[in-house]
Every structure is written in C-alpha cells, then in structure tokens.
Amino acid sequence: MDAQAVAAIVGLVTLVSIAAWRFSRVETVLKIVVRNQEDQHSCQHTMSKELVRVNANLKTVKSVLMRHLKQEEAK
C-alpha cells in the first residue's frame, strides 16, 4: 500500500468517526426533545385538571354570591 492509499483510508475512517459522533449527538438531542414534549404534555394535562378545579371553585363562589344577593334583595 502506498502512502496515498493509507492517507485515504485514514481520512475515510476519520470521516466515518465524525459522522458517527454527529449522529450520536443528533440522537441525544432528539431524545431530549421527545422527553421535553412528554414533559410538556404532562404539564398541560396537569394544568387542564387544575383549570377544571378552578372553574368549579368559581362556580361555587358565584352560586354562593348569587344566593347571598337574593337574600339581601328579599330583605
């Protein structure tokens, strides 16, 4: 094997190594993105449940205030 062939093989191995490293980095980033989306979905679900509770509490407060207002009007 001459020096040029060895240099070509070394260059090719280097390029494959860099490509593998970059693929690994992309894979890691994609895993992080997927995990963040799952966390975001979980957070949205929790927020939705909390909003339902807040809405129920507001309806209760409205009901109590309306009852109180009717009692005051009746006096």
C-alpha positions as CSV (number, residue, x, y, z in Angstrom):
1,M,0.0,0.0,0.0
2,D,1.3,3.4,-0.9
3,A,1.2,6.5,1.3
4,Q,-1.7,8.0,-0.7
5,A,-3.9,4.9,-0.1
6,V,-3.1,4.9,3.6
7,A,-3.9,8.6,3.8
8,A,-7.2,8.0,2.0
9,I,-8.1,5.1,4.4
10,V,-7.2,7.2,7.5
11,G,-9.3,10.1,6.0
12,L,-12.2,7.8,5.4
13,V,-12.0,6.4,8.9
14,T,-11.9,9.9,10.3
15,L,-14.9,11.0,8.3
16,V,-16.9,7.9,9.5
17,S,-15.9,8.6,13.1
18,I,-17.0,12.2,12.8
19,A,-20.3,11.1,11.2
20,A,-20.9,8.6,13.9
21,W,-20.2,11.1,16.6
22,R,-22.5,13.7,15.0
23,F,-25.3,11.0,14.6
24,S,-24.8,10.2,18.3
25,R,-25.2,13.9,19.2
26,V,-28.3,14.2,17.0
27,E,-29.8,11.1,18.6
28,T,-29.2,12.6,22.0
29,V,-30.8,15.9,21.1
30,L,-33.8,14.0,19.6
31,K,-34.2,12.0,22.8
32,I,-34.1,15.3,24.8
33,V,-36.7,16.8,22.5
34,V,-39.0,13.8,22.9
35,R,-38.6,13.9,26.7
36,N,-39.4,17.6,26.8
37,Q,-42.5,17.0,24.7
38,E,-43.6,14.3,27.0
39,D,-43.0,16.6,30.0
40,Q,-44.9,19.4,28.3
41,H,-47.8,17.1,27.6
42,S,-47.8,16.0,31.2
43,C,-47.7,19.6,32.4
44,Q,-50.5,20.6,30.0
45,H,-52.6,17.7,31.4
46,T,-51.9,18.8,35.0
47,M,-52.8,22.5,34.1
48,S,-56.0,21.3,32.5
49,K,-57.0,19.4,35.6
50,E,-56.2,22.5,37.7
51,L,-58.2,24.7,35.5
52,V,-61.2,22.4,35.8
53,R,-60.9,22.7,39.6
54,V,-60.5,26.5,39.5
55,N,-63.6,26.6,37.3
56,A,-65.6,24.5,39.7
57,N,-64.5,26.7,42.6
58,L,-65.5,29.8,40.7
59,K,-68.9,28.4,40.0
60,T,-69.3,27.6,43.7
61,V,-68.3,31.2,44.6
62,K,-70.8,32.6,42.1
63,S,-73.5,30.4,43.4
64,V,-72.9,31.5,47.0
65,L,-72.7,35.1,46.0
66,M,-76.0,34.9,44.0
67,R,-77.7,33.2,46.9
68,H,-76.4,36.0,49.2
69,L,-77.6,38.7,46.8
70,K,-81.1,37.1,46.6
71,Q,-81.3,37.0,50.4
72,E,-80.3,40.7,50.5
73,E,-82.8,41.6,47.9
74,A,-85.5,39.7,49.8
75,K,-84.9,41.8,53.0
